[in-house]
Amino acid sequence: MSSVLNEREAARMLGLSVRTLQTWRRVGGGPRYVSLSRRAIRYRIADIEEWMDQRVAQNTTEAEQNRREYTSRESENKNVKHLAQR
């Protein structure tokens, strides 16, 4: 099993606020996470690193294209999960 971080540690690793991670969990867009319970959220270091690797860019145009691709892909994944729950 890979090492895990709580949301405060994950936020520190990413240089973001805990609130940003909470928002991303609600609306999508952040790294994958593990929900042990409603209040026990964990982030696997490997998932954070993979998420960061997917966002590497050499210029702002490439960064914007990557952002659009990942936003679109995450939206599609949510739709598939929603349909599967029906």
C-alpha positions in Angstrom: 0.0 0.0 0.0 1.3 3.4 -0.9 1.8 6.1 1.7 -1.1 8.3 2.5 -1.6 11.9 3.7 -4.5 13.6 5.4 -6.0 16.6 3.7 -3.8 19.1 5.6 -0.6 17.2 4.6 -1.8 16.9 1.0 -2.6 20.6 0.8 0.8 21.4 2.2 2.5 19.1 -0.4 0.6 20.8 -3.2 1.0 24.3 -1.8 -2.8 24.8 -1.7 -5.3 25.4 1.0 -7.4 22.6 2.6 -10.5 24.5 1.3 -9.3 24.1 -2.3 -9.0 20.4 -1.9 -12.4 20.3 -0.3 -13.9 22.2 -3.2 -12.2 20.0 -5.7 -13.7 16.9 -4.0 -17.1 18.4 -4.3 -16.9 19.7 -7.9 -14.0 17.7 -9.4 -10.6 18.7 -10.7 -8.3 17.6 -7.9 -6.2 14.5 -7.3 -7.9 11.1 -6.5 -8.6 10.6 -2.8 -9.7 7.8 -0.4 -12.8 8.4 1.7 -12.4 6.2 4.8 -15.4 8.0 6.3 -17.2 11.3 5.9 -14.5 13.0 8.0 -11.5 10.8 7.2 -10.2 11.7 3.8 -6.8 10.5 2.7 -4.7 11.2 -0.4 -2.2 8.6 -1.7 1.1 10.2 -2.5 1.3 8.2 -5.7 -2.1 9.7 -6.8 -1.0 13.2 -6.0 2.3 12.7 -8.0 0.4 11.3 -10.9 -2.1 14.2 -10.9 0.8 16.7 -10.8 2.6 14.8 -13.6 -0.4 15.1 -15.8 -0.3 18.9 -15.5 3.3 19.5 -16.5 3.5 22.1 -19.2 6.2 24.1 -21.0 4.1 27.2 -21.7 0.7 28.7 -20.9 -0.9 27.5 -24.1 0.0 23.9 -23.3 -1.2 24.4 -19.7 -4.5 25.7 -20.9 -4.9 22.8 -23.3 -4.1 20.3 -20.6 -6.6 22.0 -18.2 -9.4 21.7 -20.8 -8.6 18.1 -21.5 -8.6 17.1 -17.9 -11.7 19.0 -17.1 -13.5 17.4 -20.0 -12.2 13.9 -19.0 -13.2 14.4 -15.4 -16.7 15.6 -16.5 -17.1 12.5 -18.7 -16.0 10.2 -15.8 -18.6 11.8 -13.5 -21.4 11.3 -16.1 -20.4 7.6 -16.5 -20.4 7.1 -12.7 -23.8 8.8 -12.4 -25.4 6.7 -15.1 -23.9 3.5 -13.5 -25.6 4.4 -10.2 -29.0 4.4 -11.8 
